[in-house]
């Protein structure tokens, strides 16, 4: 993992960085493995309360490595150069997803919030990796694109499932059909970006530290509910609110939240078991 993705953890914040600088963090097989491995590790990493995902060098992620496109054109039909199974793209190797999809979807499965800090470019698969985060902080001049159409393809790294909850349907369709490059400012207008800022990573780390200072039980419950809300009925969602709140009320971290506020002091929370 270390030559593709680095992880450092401090004060409850995991700083995850794609470090394939010479290739603008393009997605090759090793990068897919590293992203999946990083996400799976952080699912169970003790003490992690928030995650920041970013890219070193000139870009967040330039998308699929160019060498993969060449092999795709030469290989048998229906076989992906980034799949992990001989059964092709249809094989569900990671729950509901194949490996390429899971490099994006794993960030949704983390129990803690994930913030993507985007600069330079986030094209194709790189854009979809960013979409997997809970939030996206971007530079005004960042360049993004649903670029798969350029190569005669469709977004297939969970992009269709993630975009539809963020932007209007017609916007999603236009960008998917044309592959048009759009800026960080436009991404904010469309709903893909949470915040536009000069230094996304610094601001993302600041927000992550703020989240890390809140009750980890409540933050995890909130992510669980919000992630489910886009896929469930009103009755299911309302019931889930009640169940999760019932688990929180009277717990040690909830009591600490109340007492620290009443006593006007910093809270000291216990990490979830």
C-alpha positions as CSV (number, residue, x, y, z in Angstrom):
1,X,0.0,0.0,0.0
2,X,2.8,2.4,0.9
3,X,3.9,3.3,-2.7
4,X,0.3,4.2,-3.6
5,X,-1.5,5.3,-0.5
6,X,-0.1,6.6,2.9
7,X,-2.0,6.8,6.2
8,X,-1.1,8.8,9.2
9,X,-3.4,9.1,12.3
10,X,-3.3,11.9,14.8
11,X,-5.8,13.0,17.4
12,X,-8.5,10.8,15.9
13,X,-8.1,12.0,12.3
14,X,-6.8,9.7,9.6
15,X,-4.9,11.6,6.9
16,X,-5.1,9.3,3.8
17,X,-3.1,10.4,0.8
18,X,-2.7,9.0,-2.7
19,X,1.0,9.2,-3.3
20,X,1.6,8.1,-6.9
21,X,2.8,11.6,-7.6
22,X,4.6,10.9,-10.9
23,X,1.3,9.7,-12.5
24,X,-1.0,12.3,-10.9
25,X,-2.3,9.5,-8.7
26,X,-3.8,7.6,-11.6
27,X,-5.7,4.4,-10.9
28,X,-3.7,1.3,-11.8
29,X,-4.2,-2.1,-10.2
30,X,-1.9,-1.3,-7.3
31,X,-3.8,1.9,-6.6
32,X,-7.2,0.1,-6.6
33,X,-5.7,-2.4,-4.1
34,X,-4.3,0.3,-2.0
35,X,-7.5,2.3,-1.8
36,X,-9.6,-0.7,-0.9
37,X,-6.9,-1.8,1.6
38,X,-6.9,1.6,3.2
39,X,-10.6,1.7,3.5
40,X,-10.9,-1.8,5.0
41,X,-8.1,-1.0,7.5
42,X,-9.8,2.2,8.7
43,X,-13.2,0.4,9.2
44,X,-11.7,-1.2,12.3
45,X,-8.8,1.1,13.2
46,X,-9.2,2.0,16.9
47,X,-9.3,5.7,17.7
48,X,-10.2,6.9,14.2
49,X,-13.1,9.4,14.3
50,X,-12.8,11.1,10.9
51,X,-10.9,10.7,7.7
52,X,-9.4,13.1,5.1
53,X,-8.7,11.7,1.7
54,X,-6.5,13.7,-0.7
55,X,-3.8,13.3,-3.3
56,X,-0.2,14.5,-3.2
57,X,1.4,16.4,-6.0
58,X,-0.4,18.2,-8.8
59,X,-3.7,16.4,-8.6
60,X,-6.3,14.5,-6.5
61,X,-6.5,11.7,-9.1
62,X,-6.3,11.8,-12.9
63,X,-8.5,8.8,-13.3
64,X,-7.7,5.4,-14.9
65,X,-4.1,4.8,-15.8
66,X,-3.6,5.2,-19.5
67,X,-1.9,1.8,-19.8
68,X,-5.2,0.2,-18.6
69,X,-7.0,1.7,-21.6
70,X,-4.6,0.2,-24.0
71,X,-4.9,-3.3,-22.4
72,X,-8.7,-2.8,-22.4
73,X,-8.7,-2.2,-26.2
74,X,-6.6,-5.3,-26.8
75,X,-8.3,-7.7,-24.3
76,X,-11.4,-9.9,-24.7
77,X,-14.8,-8.2,-24.6
78,X,-16.3,-7.7,-21.2
79,X,-13.1,-8.2,-19.3
80,X,-11.9,-5.3,-17.2
81,X,-8.2,-4.6,-16.6
82,X,-9.0,-3.7,-13.0
83,X,-11.4,-6.6,-12.0
84,X,-10.3,-9.2,-9.4
85,X,-12.2,-12.1,-10.9
86,X,-12.1,-14.2,-14.0
87,X,-15.9,-13.7,-14.1
88,X,-15.5,-10.1,-15.3
89,X,-17.1,-6.9,-14.2
90,X,-20.3,-8.6,-13.0
91,X,-18.6,-10.5,-10.2
92,X,-19.5,-9.1,-6.8
93,X,-16.2,-9.4,-5.1
94,X,-16.8,-6.9,-2.3
95,X,-20.4,-7.2,-1.1
96,X,-22.6,-5.4,-3.6
97,X,-19.6,-4.1,-5.5
98,X,-16.7,-5.3,-7.7
99,X,-13.2,-4.2,-6.7
100,X,-13.1,-1.0,-8.8
101,X,-16.5,0.1,-7.5
102,X,-15.4,-0.7,-3.9
103,X,-12.4,1.7,-4.2
104,X,-15.1,4.4,-4.1
105,X,-17.9,2.7,-2.1
106,X,-15.6,1.6,0.8
107,X,-15.5,5.2,2.0
108,X,-19.3,5.1,2.4
109,X,-19.0,2.0,4.4
110,X,-16.6,3.5,6.9
111,X,-18.4,4.1,10.2
112,X,-16.9,7.6,10.5
113,X,-17.1,10.7,8.2
114,X,-14.8,11.0,5.2
115,X,-13.8,14.3,3.6
116,X,-12.2,14.4,0.2
117,X,-9.9,17.3,-0.4
118,X,-9.7,17.9,-4.2
119,X,-7.2,20.0,-6.1
120,X,-5.8,19.8,-9.7
121,X,-7.8,17.2,-11.5
122,X,-10.4,14.6,-10.6
123,X,-11.3,12.9,-13.8
124,X,-13.3,9.8,-14.4
125,X,-12.5,7.2,-11.8
126,X,-10.8,9.9,-9.7
127,X,-14.0,11.9,-9.6
128,X,-15.9,8.9,-8.5
129,X,-13.4,8.2,-5.7
130,X,-14.1,11.7,-4.4
131,X,-17.8,11.1,-4.7
132,X,-17.5,8.2,-2.2
133,X,-16.6,10.6,0.6
134,X,-19.3,12.2,2.8
135,X,-18.1,15.7,1.8
136,X,-15.9,17.2,-0.8
137,X,-13.7,20.4,-0.4
138,X,-12.4,21.6,-3.7
139,X,-10.2,24.4,-5.0
140,X,-12.0,27.0,-7.3
141,X,-9.9,26.0,-10.3
142,X,-10.0,22.2,-9.7
143,X,-11.0,20.4,-12.9
144,X,-13.4,17.5,-12.8
145,X,-15.2,15.4,-15.3
146,X,-17.3,12.3,-15.8
147,X,-14.8,11.4,-18.5
148,X,-15.7,7.8,-19.3
149,X,-17.6,8.7,-22.5
150,X,-14.3,10.0,-24.0
151,X,-13.2,6.3,-24.0
152,X,-16.5,4.9,-25.2
153,X,-17.4,3.8,-21.6
154,X,-19.8,4.7,-18.8
155,X,-19.0,5.6,-15.2
156,X,-18.9,2.2,-13.5
157,X,-17.1,2.9,-10.2
158,X,-20.3,3.6,-8.3
159,X,-20.6,7.0,-9.9
160,X,-24.2,6.5,-11.1
161,X,-25.3,5.6,-7.6
162,X,-23.4,8.4,-6.0
163,X,-24.1,11.3,-8.4
164,X,-27.9,10.9,-8.4
165,X,-28.0,11.9,-4.7
166,X,-25.9,15.0,-5.1
167,X,-26.9,16.8,-8.4
168,X,-30.0,17.2,-10.5
169,X,-30.7,14.4,-12.9
170,X,-30.3,16.6,-16.0
171,X,-26.9,17.8,-14.8
172,X,-25.8,14.2,-14.2
173,X,-27.0,13.2,-17.6
174,X,-25.4,16.1,-19.4
175,X,-22.0,15.6,-17.8
176,X,-22.1,11.8,-18.4
177,X,-23.2,12.1,-22.0
178,X,-20.6,14.8,-22.9
179,X,-17.6,14.2,-20.6
180,X,-17.4,18.0,-20.2
181,X,-14.7,19.3,-17.8
182,X,-16.1,21.5,-15.1
183,X,-14.5,23.7,-12.4
184,X,-14.6,23.5,-8.6
185,X,-16.9,26.5,-8.6
186,X,-19.2,24.7,-11.0
187,X,-19.0,21.6,-8.9
188,X,-20.3,23.6,-5.9
189,X,-23.2,25.0,-8.0
190,X,-24.1,21.5,-9.2
191,X,-24.0,20.0,-5.7
192,X,-20.9,17.8,-6.1
193,X,-18.7,20.1,-3.9
194,X,-19.4,20.9,-0.2
195,X,-17.1,23.8,0.0
196,X,-14.8,25.8,-2.3
197,X,-11.6,26.9,-0.7
198,X,-8.0,27.8,-1.5
199,X,-6.5,25.0,0.6
200,X,-9.0,22.1,0.7
201,X,-6.8,19.7,2.6
202,X,-6.1,22.2,5.4
203,X,-9.8,23.0,5.8
204,X,-10.7,19.4,5.5
205,X,-8.3,18.5,8.3
206,X,-9.7,21.3,10.4
207,X,-13.3,20.0,9.9
208,X,-12.1,16.5,10.6
209,X,-10.6,17.6,13.9
210,X,-13.8,19.4,14.8
211,X,-15.8,16.2,14.1
212,X,-13.2,14.2,16.1
213,X,-14.0,16.4,19.1
214,X,-17.7,15.3,19.1
215,X,-19.2,12.2,20.6
216,X,-18.0,9.3,18.4
217,X,-21.1,7.4,19.2
218,X,-23.4,10.2,17.9
219,X,-21.2,10.8,14.9
220,X,-21.3,7.2,13.9
221,X,-25.0,6.9,14.4
222,X,-25.6,10.0,12.3
223,X,-23.5,8.6,9.4
224,X,-25.4,5.3,9.6
225,X,-28.8,7.1,9.5
226,X,-27.8,9.5,6.7
227,X,-26.3,6.8,4.6
228,X,-29.4,4.7,4.9
229,X,-31.8,7.6,4.4
230,X,-31.3,7.8,0.7
231,X,-32.2,4.1,0.2
232,X,-35.1,3.5,2.7
233,X,-38.8,4.2,3.1
234,X,-39.9,7.0,5.5
235,X,-41.1,4.5,8.0
236,X,-37.8,2.6,8.0
237,X,-35.9,5.9,8.3
238,X,-38.1,7.2,11.2
239,X,-37.8,3.9,13.0
240,X,-34.0,4.0,12.6
241,X,-33.8,7.5,14.1
242,X,-35.7,6.2,17.2
243,X,-33.6,3.1,17.5
244,X,-30.3,4.9,17.2
245,X,-31.4,7.7,19.6
246,X,-32.4,5.0,22.1
247,X,-29.0,3.5,22.0
248,X,-27.4,6.9,22.6
249,X,-29.5,8.4,25.4
250,X,-27.9,7.7,28.8
251,X,-24.8,6.2,27.4
252,X,-21.4,7.3,28.8
253,X,-20.5,9.5,25.8
254,X,-23.9,11.1,25.7
255,X,-23.7,11.9,29.4
256,X,-20.2,13.3,28.9
257,X,-21.6,15.6,26.1
258,X,-24.2,17.0,28.5
259,X,-21.8,17.4,31.4
260,X,-19.0,19.0,29.4
261,X,-21.4,21.6,28.1
262,X,-22.9,22.3,31.5
263,X,-19.5,22.6,33.1
264,X,-18.1,24.6,30.1
265,X,-15.1,22.3,29.6
266,X,-13.7,20.2,26.8
267,X,-15.3,16.8,26.5
268,X,-13.4,13.6,26.9
269,X,-15.0,10.8,25.0
270,X,-14.3,7.1,25.0
271,X,-13.8,5.4,21.7
272,X,-16.5,3.0,20.6
273,X,-15.8,-0.6,21.4
